[in-house]
Amino acid sequence: MHNDRVDSRTNGRIRESTKAFFQLHGWKKVGRFLHGYYYLARLDQYLKVLLPAFRLLNKVVPETMTEAFRGLFAYVPDRYHGKVISVEDARKIVTANQDVVVTADNSKKVIPFELANQITIRNPESIVVIDCGCRKEKKNHCHPVNVCMMVGEPFASFTLEHAKTLNPRKISQQEAADLLQDCHEKGLVHNAYFKDAMGDQFYAICNCCKCCCGGIELERTLRTLPLQNPVKELAPSGYVAKIDQETCVSCGVCVEKCPFDSIHLEQDLAWVNPVGCMGCGACLASCPSEAIELKKDPSKSIPLDLDALMSKAVSQGQ
């Protein structure tokens, strides 16, 4: 029988994945290590505390006091945030054939949050699929559940060995690409996640829906707050949805599917609000007339396109 004690020992020896995860932080940041340990090993429990706490904060703080409590609303997004990515860019991540290192200076153009992030993926072929913690937090959640991915080391191995309640399973890069395509066809949003307790770097791809995703819920809620300096949970993909009005059949499916309420019907045609659009592609996947495509938007953060980012790194001699 599996021993689920949090000391993470087997026959009196600390597991290699635990050692590798500790090395991301060291003794100077042991608090972050302990935070990250619990987060990865008990993600479902973690989100069952975090998401209700955020909802309570939003409920009890009067609108007139929102600015005074900005620090509390920003606490989670500053340390735990994501970037919406297209299915094509997500596929490039899970099929990378070499380690990826994008320095903080260039990463800032991709993930423009206060916390400095470095896009680092060690052993990208190491991919573990887990149950979506956000979906498990919901009483009546959507399916499928086993769709979120821990990518690279030490995160994949650590999750495989410790997060037994999330039904972890190791998959090949091709299986990961196939799963992403299946999620895309179901209209799910792909988010690349970063967290301070993960060494301030990329560690996971979440594939979820607007009904269940905690990241989407936080982003939508933060948009409603009357703040002078808005807080964001998610960075846009770098793309924006474009609708071919001649092909659009005014069915309204894209309006319903948009996770960020950025498409509306006007004069029997669908229109995109480019400011609110995150370029997730959920509308594209659901459009029966194939009238939608994603276009790069210079006004938003640049895409997490590994080919482009790595080419830039080579040209700069990194």
C-alpha positions, 0 to 999 in steps of 0.5 A, spaced: 500 500 500 502 506 498 505 510 504 502 517 503 505 521 508 508 528 507 515 526 509 516 523 502 521 518 504 521 511 501 525 506 505 528 511 509 531 515 503 528 522 500 526 521 493 530 524 488 524 528 485 523 531 492 531 533 492 530 536 485 524 540 487 528 542 493 534 545 489 529 550 485 529 553 492 534 552 497 535 553 504 534 561 503 527 559 500 525 553 504 518 557 505 517 557 498 519 549 497 514 547 503 509 551 499 510 548 493 511 541 496 503 542 498 501 545 492 503 540 487 502 534 492 495 536 494 493 541 488 485 539 489 485 540 497 489 547 495 484 549 490 479 548 495 481 553 500 484 558 495 478 559 490 473 559 496 477 564 500 478 569 493 470 568 492 469 570 500 474 576 499 470 579 493 464 578 497 465 581 503 469 587 501 465 593 499 466 596 492 468 603 495 473 599 499 476 595 493 482 600 492 484 599 499 484 592 499 488 592 492 494 588 495 490 582 497 486 582 491 493 582 487 497 577 492 495 571 488 495 573 481 502 576 483 505 569 485 500 565 481 498 566 474 498 564 467 498 565 460 493 563 455 496 559 449 493 557 442 493 550 441 499 550 436 503 554 441 501 549 447 503 543 442 510 546 441 511 546 448 509 538 449 513 536 443 520 540 444 526 536 443 531 540 447 531 543 454 528 550 453 531 557 457 528 564 455 531 569 460 527 573 464 528 579 460 525 576 454 520 572 458 517 579 461 515 580 454 511 574 454 508 574 461 508 581 463 507 580 471 510 583 476 514 577 479 520 576 474 519 569 470 524 565 467 521 560 461 525 554 463 523 547 461 528 541 463 526 535 460 520 537 456 519 530 454 517 528 461 510 529 461 505 527 467 497 528 466 493 529 472 486 530 474 484 538 473 484 541 480 479 546 478 474 541 476 475 537 482 473 543 486 466 544 483 461 539 486 458 539 479 464 539 474 465 538 467 468 532 464 473 529 462 477 531 468 484 527 467 486 533 462 492 538 466 499 537 464 505 537 468 511 539 463 518 538 465 522 536 471 522 536 477 515 537 476 513 531 472 516 526 476 514 530 483 507 529 481 507 522 479 510 520 485 506 525 490 500 527 487 496 520 488 489 523 489 490 527 482 491 520 478 497 522 475 499 518 469 506 519 465 504 520 457 508 520 451 509 527 447 505 524 442 499 523 447 500 529 450 499 533 443 493 528 441 490 530 448 491 538 447 488 537 440 482 533 443 481 539 449 481 544 443 476 541 439 472 540 446 472 548 446 477 548 452 482 553 454 489 552 454 493 556 460 501 555 461 502 556 469 507 560 473 508 560 480 513 563 485 513 556 489 515 553 482 522 557 482 518 563 478 518 559 472 513 555 467 511 548 470 504 546 467 499 547 462 492 547 464 486 545 459 479 547 462 473 550 461 469 557 463 465 553 467 470 550 472 477 554 471 479 557 477 484 562 473 478 564 468 474 565 474 479 569 477 481 573 471 473 575 470 472 577 477 478 581 477 476 585 471 469 587 474 473 590 480 474 598 480 481 599 480 485 604 478 491 600 476 487 593 474 490 586 476 490 580 472 490 573 473 492 571 466 496 574 460 493 574 453 495 569 448 498 574 443 493 573 438 486 576 437 480 572 434 478 575 427 471 573 424 469 573 417 463 576 416 461 574 410 462 566 412 459 568 419 452 565 419 450 568 426 448 562 430 451 565 436 455 559 438 461 563 439 458 568 444 456 562 448 463 559 448 467 565 449 470 564 456 471 572 457 465 574 454 468 578 448 464 576 443 457 579 441 451 579 436 450 585 433 445 586 426 445 578 426 453 578 426 458 576 431 463 581 433 469 581 437 471 586 442 479 586 441 480 589 448 477 583 452 479 577 447 484 573 450 486 569 443 484 563 447 481 560 440 475 557 444 470 560 439 474 558 433 474 550 435 466 551 436 464 555 430 460 551 425 462 555 419 469 556 420 469 563 420 474 565 425 481 565 426 486 567 430 491 573 428 497 576 432 495 582 436 501 587 437 497 591 442 498 584 447 503 580 450 507 576 445 505 569 444 509 563 448 511 561 441 517 556 443 520 556 435 520 564 435 523 565 442 528 560 441 530 563 434 531 570 438 535 567 443 540 564 438 540 570 434 542 574 441 547 569 442 544 566 449 
